[in-house]
Amino acid sequence: MARVIHFEITADDPERAGRFYQKALGWTVSPYGGPMEYWLAGTGDDSSAGIDGAIMRRTAPGENAVISVSVENLEAAMEAVRKAGGKADGEIDMIPNVGRFTYALDTEGNRIGLLEALAPQG
């Protein structure tokens, strides 16, 4: 079963949205760095239930928030999405120290993230 592990809130102005979530909900928001505007959003500490996420620039009008799920095998998950009526034909990106990632679309056009995490080191 694929569990939700991350969310992404899309915004016209990610920095402004980050200030909102800091003030309204007490989240910690900080820039991730790199070529795209991506702000990490901490929603609590490790002792509380829930997940953390990010705020990123909206790329299309009406774009919704995105959830990402953990999968054991990225190609198998992409095939399952296609067989269920969705679309999973995007590029696979390597996120350093995290794992392999791609976006897919469900049958309603909602974007979801699929993450195959790196094996634990040690």
Secondary structure, 3 states (H helix, E strand, C coil): CCCEEEEEEEECCHHHHHHHHHHHHCCEEEECCCCCCEEEEECCCCCCCCCCEEEEECCCCCCCCEEEEECCCHHHHHHHHHHCCCECCCCCEEECCCEEEEEEECCCCCEEEEEEECCCCC
